[in-house]
Amino acid sequence: MERVVKIIQFISWPVVSGILLAIVYLQYQQLDQLSQRVELTNQNLSIEESNNSFSEAIRKASPSVVGITATRFDVGSVELLSEDQVTFNLEEQNSLGSGVIVSENGFILTNLHVVDNLLDFFETEVTLNDDRRTPATVVAWDRVNDLAVLHINMENLTPIEMGDVQELQVGDIVFAIGYPRNIGQSVTQGIVSAINHNPDETVSFIQTDAAINPGNSGGALIDSEGNLIGINSSIFSESGNFEGIGFATPASIAFNSMEDLVAQAIEGNSGYLGVLTGEALDSQSSQLFFGVDHIRGMLVESVDDGGAAEQAGIRPGDVITRVENTQVVDAENILMEVRNKKPGDTINIQVYRNGQTFNLPTTLGFGEARIIEPPSPN
């Protein structure tokens, strides 16, 4: 019997050891699984915290939003000089607003009230996010939707990406980007407070509680991915200050309007070169200016800032000797060739400079503002 007990004791030790090892192994596996769960939870929390930052969306949209300074000339007073003669005294005012680059070709959407005035006589300058500045031309407007289309001649532009307005829901997070009160570009956050629909279920306007302050008009209302969903247009306020109710024109309406307006503007305008020329050179003036008597063409006295000529590399002091296949003998040659082209067309201009001849492809722009309104519905 004693021998049997010793045998059982001898056999039980490996069994007990095996059981203990199994228990330790199982506990190790449970601890490892728990550790993995904790790590995964921490990763999810980290991702969730990262998702609470919308810096990427702002960084994506910011280069497309510009500041607009429109110098307005309004009638300050009227002076009666005689029974049949009056004098209008003009007062200069600066209107501040924002705009959104919607095309690599230099088209900008903004609100009409940013650039509109009584006499249609104004100068407009655009400030980009990288602090570049350039004159802008108002090429068309849509009074019904309070929209205006500007054009600038500038390279390396970043057009904004379109969002899907029809997918927008009340409660979605949105951001208003603009240039309020002339303090530089800034961003405000809010939600979509209400959405108004047309009878065909398309969105007619967007209401938001994202702050739209004076100067934000014409700026971008973007979604959490940095895509354009609206053009900030106005606030509802009895005090003139922001009270939590702002409105934006849906991007779909703005883009559709812009496409029609741009097409009309191109059709209704001739191409614009943007140069001021002096006299046509003859043998005497050629000898005087360049020391040789055979240079013929028009001497360039100045070029518009940011205009088509400047963008092409034409400089004051150049002589325009040929436009397309036409030899330049006077200003009429240049005008006829340019007037037969449309904004956006590219023509070849030959210039003489420092004893050399250069051929400069030149993409024509828009000249003085010519306002084109959509045709009235019948």
Contacts in CASP RR format, 6 or more apart in sequence:
PFRMAT RR
TARGET T0000
AUTHOR 0000-0000-0000
METHOD contacts of the structure
MODEL  1
MERVVKIIQFISWPVVSGILLAIVYLQYQQLDQLSQRVELTNQNLSIEES
NNSFSEAIRKASPSVVGITATRFDVGSVELLSEDQVTFNLEEQNSLGSGV
IVSENGFILTNLHVVDNLLDFFETEVTLNDDRRTPATVVAWDRVNDLAVL
HINMENLTPIEMGDVQELQVGDIVFAIGYPRNIGQSVTQGIVSAINHNPD
ETVSFIQTDAAINPGNSGGALIDSEGNLIGINSSIFSESGNFEGIGFATP
ASIAFNSMEDLVAQAIEGNSGYLGVLTGEALDSQSSQLFFGVDHIRGMLV
ESVDDGGAAEQAGIRPGDVITRVENTQVVDAENILMEVRNKKPGDTINIQ
VYRNGQTFNLPTTLGFGEARIIEPPSPN
54 173 0 8 1.000
54 175 0 8 1.000
54 189 0 8 1.000
54 224 0 8 1.000
57 175 0 8 1.000
57 222 0 8 1.000
57 223 0 8 1.000
57 224 0 8 1.000
57 225 0 8 1.000
57 226 0 8 1.000
58 175 0 8 1.000
58 177 0 8 1.000
58 187 0 8 1.000
58 226 0 8 1.000
60 161 0 8 1.000
60 225 0 8 1.000
60 226 0 8 1.000
61 160 0 8 1.000
61 161 0 8 1.000
61 175 0 8 1.000
61 177 0 8 1.000
61 220 0 8 1.000
61 222 0 8 1.000
61 226 0 8 1.000
61 227 0 8 1.000
61 228 0 8 1.000
62 129 0 8 1.000
62 177 0 8 1.000
62 185 0 8 1.000
62 187 0 8 1.000
63 101 0 8 1.000
63 128 0 8 1.000
63 129 0 8 1.000
63 130 0 8 1.000
63 158 0 8 1.000
64 100 0 8 1.000
64 101 0 8 1.000
64 102 0 8 1.000
64 129 0 8 1.000
64 158 0 8 1.000
64 159 0 8 1.000
64 160 0 8 1.000
64 220 0 8 1.000
64 228 0 8 1.000
65 98 0 8 1.000
65 99 0 8 1.000
65 100 0 8 1.000
65 101 0 8 1.000
65 129 0 8 1.000
65 160 0 8 1.000
65 177 0 8 1.000
65 178 0 8 1.000
65 179 0 8 1.000
65 185 0 8 1.000
65 219 0 8 1.000
65 220 0 8 1.000
66 98 0 8 1.000
66 99 0 8 1.000
66 100 0 8 1.000
66 101 0 8 1.000
66 108 0 8 1.000
66 126 0 8 1.000
66 127 0 8 1.000
66 128 0 8 1.000
66 129 0 8 1.000
66 179 0 8 1.000
67 96 0 8 1.000
67 97 0 8 1.000
67 98 0 8 1.000
67 99 0 8 1.000
67 126 0 8 1.000
67 127 0 8 1.000
67 128 0 8 1.000
67 178 0 8 1.000
67 179 0 8 1.000
67 184 0 8 1.000
67 185 0 8 1.000
68 96 0 8 1.000
68 97 0 8 1.000
68 98 0 8 1.000
68 99 0 8 1.000
68 108 0 8 1.000
68 110 0 8 1.000
68 114 0 8 1.000
68 115 0 8 1.000
68 124 0 8 1.000
68 125 0 8 1.000
68 126 0 8 1.000
68 127 0 8 1.000
68 136 0 8 1.000
68 150 0 8 1.000
68 179 0 8 1.000
68 218 0 8 1.000
69 94 0 8 1.000
69 95 0 8 1.000
69 96 0 8 1.000
69 97 0 8 1.000
69 124 0 8 1.000
69 125 0 8 1.000
69 127 0 8 1.000
70 94 0 8 1.000
70 95 0 8 1.000
70 96 0 8 1.000
70 97 0 8 1.000
70 114 0 8 1.000
70 115 0 8 1.000
70 122 0 8 1.000
70 123 0 8 1.000
70 124 0 8 1.000
71 92 0 8 1.000
71 93 0 8 1.000
71 94 0 8 1.000
71 95 0 8 1.000
71 122 0 8 1.000
71 123 0 8 1.000
71 124 0 8 1.000
71 125 0 8 1.000
72 92 0 8 1.000
72 93 0 8 1.000
72 94 0 8 1.000
72 95 0 8 1.000
72 117 0 8 1.000
72 121 0 8 1.000
72 122 0 8 1.000
73 90 0 8 1.000
73 91 0 8 1.000
73 92 0 8 1.000
73 93 0 8 1.000
73 117 0 8 1.000
73 119 0 8 1.000
73 121 0 8 1.000
73 122 0 8 1.000
74 90 0 8 1.000
74 91 0 8 1.000
74 93 0 8 1.000
74 117 0 8 1.000
74 118 0 8 1.000
74 119 0 8 1.000
75 88 0 8 1.000
75 89 0 8 1.000
75 90 0 8 1.000
75 91 0 8 1.000
75 118 0 8 1.000
75 119 0 8 1.000
76 88 0 8 1.000
76 89 0 8 1.000
76 90 0 8 1.000
76 91 0 8 1.000
77 88 0 8 1.000
77 89 0 8 1.000
78 86 0 8 1.000
78 87 0 8 1.000
78 88 0 8 1.000
78 89 0 8 1.000
79 86 0 8 1.000
79 87 0 8 1.000
79 89 0 8 1.000
80 86 0 8 1.000
81 87 0 8 1.000
90 119 0 8 1.000
95 114 0 8 1.000
95 115 0 8 1.000
95 117 0 8 1.000
95 122 0 8 1.000
96 114 0 8 1.000
96 179 0 8 1.000
96 181 0 8 1.000
96 182 0 8 1.000
96 214 0 8 1.000
96 215 0 8 1.000
97 110 0 8 1.000
97 111 0 8 1.000
97 114 0 8 1.000
97 178 0 8 1.000
97 179 0 8 1.000
97 215 0 8 1.000
97 216 0 8 1.000
97 217 0 8 1.000
97 218 0 8 1.000
97 219 0 8 1.000
98 110 0 8 1.000
98 114 0 8 1.000
98 177 0 8 1.000
98 178 0 8 1.000
98 179 0 8 1.000
98 215 0 8 1.000
98 216 0 8 1.000
98 217 0 8 1.000
98 218 0 8 1.000
98 219 0 8 1.000
98 220 0 8 1.000
98 232 0 8 1.000
99 108 0 8 1.000
99 109 0 8 1.000
99 110 0 8 1.000
99 114 0 8 1.000
99 126 0 8 1.000
99 150 0 8 1.000
99 178 0 8 1.000
99 218 0 8 1.000
99 219 0 8 1.000
99 220 0 8 1.000
99 231 0 8 1.000
100 108 0 8 1.000
100 109 0 8 1.000
100 110 0 8 1.000
100 160 0 8 1.000
100 218 0 8 1.000
100 219 0 8 1.000
100 220 0 8 1.000
100 228 0 8 1.000
100 231 0 8 1.000
101 107 0 8 1.000
101 108 0 8 1.000
101 157 0 8 1.000
101 158 0 8 1.000
101 159 0 8 1.000
101 160 0 8 1.000
102 108 0 8 1.000
102 109 0 8 1.000
102 159 0 8 1.000
102 160 0 8 1.000
102 255 0 8 1.000
102 258 0 8 1.000
103 157 0 8 1.000
103 159 0 8 1.000
104 157 0 8 1.000
104 159 0 8 1.000
105 344 0 8 1.000
106 151 0 8 1.000
106 152 0 8 1.000
106 153 0 8 1.000
106 154 0 8 1.000
106 157 0 8 1.000
107 149 0 8 1.000
107 150 0 8 1.000
107 151 0 8 1.000
107 258 0 8 1.000
107 262 0 8 1.000
108 126 0 8 1.000
108 136 0 8 1.000
108 149 0 8 1.000
108 150 0 8 1.000
108 151 0 8 1.000
108 152 0 8 1.000
109 147 0 8 1.000
109 148 0 8 1.000
109 149 0 8 1.000
109 150 0 8 1.000
109 218 0 8 1.000
109 231 0 8 1.000
109 254 0 8 1.000
109 255 0 8 1.000
109 258 0 8 1.000
110 147 0 8 1.000
110 148 0 8 1.000
110 150 0 8 1.000
110 217 0 8 1.000
110 218 0 8 1.000
110 219 0 8 1.000
110 231 0 8 1.000
111 146 0 8 1.000
111 147 0 8 1.000
111 148 0 8 1.000
111 217 0 8 1.000
111 218 0 8 1.000
111 231 0 8 1.000
111 232 0 8 1.000
111 233 0 8 1.000
112 141 0 8 1.000
112 142 0 8 1.000
112 143 0 8 1.000
112 146 0 8 1.000
112 147 0 8 1.000
112 148 0 8 1.000
113 146 0 8 1.000
113 217 0 8 1.000
114 148 0 8 1.000
114 217 0 8 1.000
114 218 0 8 1.000
115 122 0 8 1.000
115 124 0 8 1.000
115 138 0 8 1.000
115 141 0 8 1.000
115 148 0 8 1.000
115 150 0 8 1.000
116 141 0 8 1.000
116 148 0 8 1.000
120 369 0 8 1.000
120 371 0 8 1.000
122 138 0 8 1.000
122 369 0 8 1.000
123 135 0 8 1.000
124 135 0 8 1.000
124 136 0 8 1.000
124 137 0 8 1.000
124 138 0 8 1.000
124 150 0 8 1.000
125 133 0 8 1.000
125 134 0 8 1.000
125 135 0 8 1.000
125 136 0 8 1.000
126 133 0 8 1.000
126 134 0 8 1.000
126 135 0 8 1.000
126 136 0 8 1.000
126 150 0 8 1.000
126 152 0 8 1.000
127 133 0 8 1.000
127 179 0 8 1.000
128 134 0 8 1.000
128 154 0 8 1.000
129 185 0 8 1.000
132 154 0 8 1.000
134 152 0 8 1.000
134 153 0 8 1.000
134 154 0 8 1.000
134 305 0 8 1.000
134 306 0 8 1.000
135 152 0 8 1.000
135 304 0 8 1.000
135 305 0 8 1.000
135 306 0 8 1.000
135 307 0 8 1.000
136 150 0 8 1.000
136 151 0 8 1.000
136 152 0 8 1.000
137 150 0 8 1.000
137 151 0 8 1.000
137 152 0 8 1.000
137 365 0 8 1.000
137 366 0 8 1.000
137 367 0 8 1.000
137 368 0 8 1.000
137 369 0 8 1.000
138 148 0 8 1.000
138 149 0 8 1.000
138 150 0 8 1.000
138 369 0 8 1.000
138 371 0 8 1.000
139 149 0 8 1.000
139 150 0 8 1.000
139 151 0 8 1.000
139 261 0 8 1.000
139 262 0 8 1.000
139 265 0 8 1.000
139 269 0 8 1.000
139 343 0 8 1.000
139 366 0 8 1.000
139 369 0 8 1.000
139 370 0 8 1.000
139 372 0 8 1.000
140 148 0 8 1.000
140 149 0 8 1.000
140 261 0 8 1.000
140 262 0 8 1.000
140 264 0 8 1.000
140 265 0 8 1.000
140 371 0 8 1.000
140 372 0 8 1.000
140 373 0 8 1.000
141 147 0 8 1.000
141 148 0 8 1.000
141 149 0 8 1.000
141 261 0 8 1.000
141 371 0 8 1.000
141 372 0 8 1.000
141 373 0 8 1.000
142 148 0 8 1.000
142 257 0 8 1.000
142 261 0 8 1.000
142 373 0 8 1.000
142 374 0 8 1.000
143 373 0 8 1.000
144 374 0 8 1.000
145 249 0 8 1.000
145 253 0 8 1.000
145 254 0 8 1.000
145 257 0 8 1.000
146 233 0 8 1.000
146 234 0 8 1.000
146 249 0 8 1.000
147 231 0 8 1.000
147 249 0 8 1.000
147 254 0 8 1.000
147 257 0 8 1.000
147 258 0 8 1.000
147 261 0 8 1.000
149 258 0 8 1.000
149 261 0 8 1.000
149 262 0 8 1.000
149 265 0 8 1.000
151 343 0 8 1.000
151 365 0 8 1.000
151 366 0 8 1.000
152 306 0 8 1.000
153 306 0 8 1.000
153 307 0 8 1.000
153 308 0 8 1.000
153 310 0 8 1.000
153 311 0 8 1.000
153 365 0 8 1.000
154 306 0 8 1.000
154 311 0 8 1.000
155 311 0 8 1.000
160 220 0 8 1.000
160 222 0 8 1.000
160 227 0 8 1.000
160 228 0 8 1.000
161 226 0 8 1.000
161 227 0 8 1.000
161 228 0 8 1.000
162 227 0 8 1.000
162 228 0 8 1.000
162 251 0 8 1.000
162 252 0 8 1.000
162 255 0 8 1.000
163 223 0 8 1.000
163 225 0 8 1.000
163 227 0 8 1.000
163 228 0 8 1.000
163 229 0 8 1.000
163 251 0 8 1.000
164 227 0 8 1.000
165 203 0 8 1.000
165 206 0 8 1.000
165 229 0 8 1.000
165 230 0 8 1.000
165 250 0 8 1.000
165 251 0 8 1.000
165 252 0 8 1.000
166 202 0 8 1.000
166 203 0 8 1.000
166 252 0 8 1.000
168 192 0 8 1.000
168 195 0 8 1.000
168 203 0 8 1.000
168 206 0 8 1.000
168 223 0 8 1.000
168 229 0 8 1.000
169 192 0 8 1.000
169 195 0 8 1.000
170 191 0 8 1.000
170 192 0 8 1.000
170 193 0 8 1.000
170 194 0 8 1.000
170 195 0 8 1.000
171 191 0 8 1.000
171 192 0 8 1.000
171 193 0 8 1.000
172 191 0 8 1.000
172 192 0 8 1.000
172 223 0 8 1.000
172 224 0 8 1.000
173 189 0 8 1.000
173 190 0 8 1.000
173 191 0 8 1.000
173 223 0 8 1.000
173 224 0 8 1.000
174 189 0 8 1.000
174 190 0 8 1.000
174 191 0 8 1.000
174 192 0 8 1.000
174 208 0 8 1.000
174 210 0 8 1.000
174 221 0 8 1.000
174 222 0 8 1.000
174 223 0 8 1.000
174 224 0 8 1.000
174 229 0 8 1.000
175 187 0 8 1.000
175 188 0 8 1.000
175 189 0 8 1.000
175 190 0 8 1.000
175 210 0 8 1.000
175 221 0 8 1.000
175 222 0 8 1.000
175 224 0 8 1.000
175 226 0 8 1.000
176 187 0 8 1.000
176 188 0 8 1.000
176 190 0 8 1.000
176 208 0 8 1.000
176 210 0 8 1.000
176 211 0 8 1.000
176 212 0 8 1.000
176 216 0 8 1.000
176 219 0 8 1.000
176 220 0 8 1.000
176 221 0 8 1.000
176 232 0 8 1.000
176 248 0 8 1.000
177 185 0 8 1.000
177 186 0 8 1.000
177 187 0 8 1.000
177 219 0 8 1.000
177 220 0 8 1.000
177 222 0 8 1.000
178 185 0 8 1.000
178 186 0 8 1.000
178 187 0 8 1.000
178 215 0 8 1.000
178 216 0 8 1.000
178 218 0 8 1.000
178 219 0 8 1.000
178 220 0 8 1.000
178 232 0 8 1.000
179 185 0 8 1.000
179 186 0 8 1.000
179 215 0 8 1.000
179 216 0 8 1.000
180 186 0 8 1.000
180 213 0 8 1.000
180 214 0 8 1.000
180 215 0 8 1.000
180 216 0 8 1.000
181 213 0 8 1.000
181 214 0 8 1.000
181 215 0 8 1.000
182 215 0 8 1.000
188 210 0 8 1.000
188 211 0 8 1.000
188 212 0 8 1.000
188 213 0 8 1.000
188 216 0 8 1.000
189 210 0 8 1.000
190 208 0 8 1.000
190 209 0 8 1.000
190 210 0 8 1.000
191 208 0 8 1.000
191 209 0 8 1.000
191 210 0 8 1.000
192 206 0 8 1.000
192 207 0 8 1.000
192 208 0 8 1.000
193 207 0 8 1.000
193 208 0 8 1.000
193 209 0 8 1.000
193 245 0 8 1.000
193 246 0 8 1.000
194 206 0 8 1.000
194 207 0 8 1.000
195 203 0 8 1.000
195 205 0 8 1.000
195 206 0 8 1.000
195 207 0 8 1.000
196 203 0 8 1.000
196 204 0 8 1.000
196 205 0 8 1.000
196 206 0 8 1.000
196 207 0 8 1.000
197 203 0 8 1.000
197 204 0 8 1.000
198 204 0 8 1.000
202 250 0 8 1.000
202 252 0 8 1.000
202 253 0 8 1.000
203 250 0 8 1.000
203 252 0 8 1.000
203 253 0 8 1.000
204 250 0 8 1.000
204 253 0 8 1.000
205 247 0 8 1.000
205 248 0 8 1.000
205 249 0 8 1.000
205 250 0 8 1.000
206 221 0 8 1.000
206 229 0 8 1.000
206 230 0 8 1.000
206 247 0 8 1.000
206 248 0 8 1.000
206 249 0 8 1.000
206 250 0 8 1.000
207 245 0 8 1.000
207 246 0 8 1.000
207 247 0 8 1.000
208 221 0 8 1.000
208 246 0 8 1.000
208 247 0 8 1.000
208 248 0 8 1.000
209 244 0 8 1.000
209 245 0 8 1.000
209 246 0 8 1.000
210 221 0 8 1.000
210 246 0 8 1.000
211 242 0 8 1.000
211 244 0 8 1.000
212 232 0 8 1.000
212 234 0 8 1.000
212 235 0 8 1.000
212 242 0 8 1.000
212 246 0 8 1.000
212 247 0 8 1.000
212 248 0 8 1.000
213 235 0 8 1.000
213 242 0 8 1.000
216 232 0 8 1.000
217 232 0 8 1.000
217 233 0 8 1.000
217 234 0 8 1.000
218 231 0 8 1.000
218 232 0 8 1.000
218 233 0 8 1.000
219 231 0 8 1.000
219 232 0 8 1.000
220 228 0 8 1.000
220 230 0 8 1.000
220 231 0 8 1.000
220 232 0 8 1.000
221 228 0 8 1.000
221 229 0 8 1.000
221 230 0 8 1.000
221 231 0 8 1.000
221 232 0 8 1.000
221 248 0 8 1.000
222 228 0 8 1.000
222 229 0 8 1.000
222 230 0 8 1.000
223 229 0 8 1.000
228 251 0 8 1.000
229 248 0 8 1.000
229 250 0 8 1.000
229 251 0 8 1.000
230 248 0 8 1.000
230 249 0 8 1.000
230 250 0 8 1.000
230 251 0 8 1.000
230 254 0 8 1.000
231 248 0 8 1.000
231 249 0 8 1.000
231 251 0 8 1.000
231 254 0 8 1.000
232 246 0 8 1.000
232 247 0 8 1.000
232 248 0 8 1.000
233 247 0 8 1.000
233 248 0 8 1.000
233 249 0 8 1.000
234 246 0 8 1.000
234 247 0 8 1.000
235 242 0 8 1.000
235 243 0 8 1.000
235 244 0 8 1.000
235 245 0 8 1.000
235 246 0 8 1.000
235 247 0 8 1.000
236 243 0 8 1.000
236 245 0 8 1.000
236 246 0 8 1.000
236 247 0 8 1.000
237 243 0 8 1.000
237 245 0 8 1.000
257 374 0 8 1.000
260 374 0 8 1.000
261 372 0 8 1.000
261 374 0 8 1.000
264 372 0 8 1.000
264 374 0 8 1.000
265 343 0 8 1.000
265 366 0 8 1.000
265 370 0 8 1.000
265 372 0 8 1.000
266 342 0 8 1.000
266 343 0 8 1.000
266 344 0 8 1.000
267 342 0 8 1.000
268 370 0 8 1.000
268 372 0 8 1.000
269 342 0 8 1.000
269 343 0 8 1.000
269 366 0 8 1.000
269 367 0 8 1.000
269 370 0 8 1.000
270 338 0 8 1.000
270 339 0 8 1.000
270 340 0 8 1.000
270 341 0 8 1.000
270 342 0 8 1.000
270 343 0 8 1.000
271 308 0 8 1.000
271 338 0 8 1.000
271 339 0 8 1.000
271 341 0 8 1.000
271 342 0 8 1.000
271 343 0 8 1.000
271 344 0 8 1.000
271 345 0 8 1.000
271 364 0 8 1.000
271 365 0 8 1.000
271 366 0 8 1.000
271 367 0 8 1.000
272 307 0 8 1.000
272 308 0 8 1.000
272 338 0 8 1.000
272 343 0 8 1.000
272 364 0 8 1.000
272 365 0 8 1.000
272 366 0 8 1.000
272 367 0 8 1.000
273 308 0 8 1.000
273 309 0 8 1.000
273 334 0 8 1.000
273 338 0 8 1.000
273 349 0 8 1.000
273 362 0 8 1.000
273 364 0 8 1.000
274 303 0 8 1.000
274 304 0 8 1.000
274 307 0 8 1.000
274 308 0 8 1.000
274 309 0 8 1.000
274 310 0 8 1.000
274 367 0 8 1.000
275 300 0 8 1.000
275 302 0 8 1.000
275 303 0 8 1.000
275 304 0 8 1.000
275 309 0 8 1.000
275 314 0 8 1.000
275 320 0 8 1.000
275 334 0 8 1.000
276 300 0 8 1.000
276 301 0 8 1.000
276 302 0 8 1.000
276 303 0 8 1.000
277 298 0 8 1.000
277 299 0 8 1.000
277 300 0 8 1.000
277 301 0 8 1.000
277 320 0 8 1.000
277 331 0 8 1.000
277 334 0 8 1.000
278 298 0 8 1.000
278 299 0 8 1.000
278 300 0 8 1.000
278 301 0 8 1.000
278 331 0 8 1.000
279 285 0 8 1.000
279 298 0 8 1.000
279 299 0 8 1.000
280 296 0 8 1.000
280 297 0 8 1.000
280 298 0 8 1.000
280 328 0 8 1.000
280 329 0 8 1.000
280 330 0 8 1.000
280 331 0 8 1.000
281 289 0 8 1.000
281 295 0 8 1.000
281 296 0 8 1.000
281 297 0 8 1.000
281 298 0 8 1.000
281 299 0 8 1.000
281 319 0 8 1.000
282 296 0 8 1.000
283 293 0 8 1.000
283 294 0 8 1.000
284 293 0 8 1.000
285 299 0 8 1.000
286 292 0 8 1.000
286 293 0 8 1.000
286 294 0 8 1.000
286 295 0 8 1.000
286 296 0 8 1.000
287 293 0 8 1.000
289 295 0 8 1.000
289 299 0 8 1.000
290 352 0 8 1.000
290 355 0 8 1.000
295 319 0 8 1.000
295 321 0 8 1.000
295 352 0 8 1.000
296 321 0 8 1.000
296 327 0 8 1.000
296 328 0 8 1.000
296 329 0 8 1.000
297 319 0 8 1.000
297 320 0 8 1.000
297 321 0 8 1.000
297 328 0 8 1.000
297 329 0 8 1.000
297 352 0 8 1.000
298 319 0 8 1.000
298 320 0 8 1.000
298 328 0 8 1.000
298 330 0 8 1.000
298 331 0 8 1.000
298 333 0 8 1.000
298 334 0 8 1.000
299 317 0 8 1.000
299 318 0 8 1.000
299 319 0 8 1.000
300 309 0 8 1.000
300 314 0 8 1.000
300 315 0 8 1.000
300 316 0 8 1.000
300 317 0 8 1.000
300 318 0 8 1.000
300 319 0 8 1.000
300 320 0 8 1.000
300 351 0 8 1.000
301 316 0 8 1.000
301 317 0 8 1.000
302 316 0 8 1.000
303 309 0 8 1.000
303 310 0 8 1.000
303 314 0 8 1.000
303 315 0 8 1.000
303 316 0 8 1.000
304 310 0 8 1.000
307 365 0 8 1.000
308 362 0 8 1.000
308 363 0 8 1.000
308 364 0 8 1.000
308 365 0 8 1.000
309 362 0 8 1.000
311 362 0 8 1.000
311 363 0 8 1.000
312 349 0 8 1.000
312 360 0 8 1.000
312 361 0 8 1.000
312 362 0 8 1.000
312 363 0 8 1.000
313 360 0 8 1.000
314 320 0 8 1.000
314 349 0 8 1.000
314 351 0 8 1.000
314 360 0 8 1.000
314 362 0 8 1.000
315 353 0 8 1.000
317 353 0 8 1.000
318 351 0 8 1.000
318 352 0 8 1.000
318 353 0 8 1.000
319 351 0 8 1.000
319 352 0 8 1.000
319 353 0 8 1.000
320 328 0 8 1.000
320 334 0 8 1.000
320 349 0 8 1.000
320 350 0 8 1.000
320 351 0 8 1.000
321 327 0 8 1.000
321 328 0 8 1.000
321 350 0 8 1.000
321 351 0 8 1.000
321 352 0 8 1.000
321 357 0 8 1.000
322 328 0 8 1.000
322 348 0 8 1.000
322 349 0 8 1.000
322 350 0 8 1.000
323 333 0 8 1.000
323 334 0 8 1.000
323 337 0 8 1.000
323 338 0 8 1.000
323 347 0 8 1.000
323 348 0 8 1.000
323 349 0 8 1.000
323 350 0 8 1.000
324 337 0 8 1.000
324 347 0 8 1.000
324 348 0 8 1.000
326 333 0 8 1.000
326 336 0 8 1.000
326 337 0 8 1.000
327 333 0 8 1.000
328 334 0 8 1.000
337 347 0 8 1.000
338 347 0 8 1.000
338 364 0 8 1.000
341 347 0 8 1.000
341 364 0 8 1.000
342 364 0 8 1.000
343 364 0 8 1.000
343 365 0 8 1.000
343 366 0 8 1.000
344 363 0 8 1.000
344 364 0 8 1.000
344 365 0 8 1.000
345 363 0 8 1.000
345 364 0 8 1.000
346 361 0 8 1.000
346 362 0 8 1.000
346 363 0 8 1.000
346 364 0 8 1.000
347 361 0 8 1.000
347 362 0 8 1.000
347 364 0 8 1.000
348 359 0 8 1.000
348 360 0 8 1.000
348 361 0 8 1.000
348 362 0 8 1.000
349 359 0 8 1.000
349 360 0 8 1.000
349 361 0 8 1.000
349 362 0 8 1.000
350 357 0 8 1.000
350 358 0 8 1.000
350 359 0 8 1.000
350 360 0 8 1.000
351 357 0 8 1.000
351 358 0 8 1.000
351 360 0 8 1.000
352 358 0 8 1.000
END
